[in-house]
Amino acid sequence: ILKPLVSKNLKRIHSRTNIDSIIGRKGILIKPISSLEPGEVKIDGVIWTAIKRESDKEMGSGDVVEVISVLGNKLLVKKTSI
């Protein structure tokens, strides 16, 4: 009798786990990103390979970036402010 009620309420609970939780987070570039070369971004002490959108300009070391999405093992980032 309770199974439909419990199942319905459990479907509403959705939390991001693993790699999905990094989307929207901000980090600092430690290696510049250019059109031809991916860079590196440090988020919570972990270094990730990062790429930029084609429409964005090159980004230099020390820039603050925000994670837009995850593409394979790389993070797609955009330049942002603190």
Order of alpha helices (4+ residues) and beta strands (2+ residues): alpha-beta-beta-beta-beta-beta
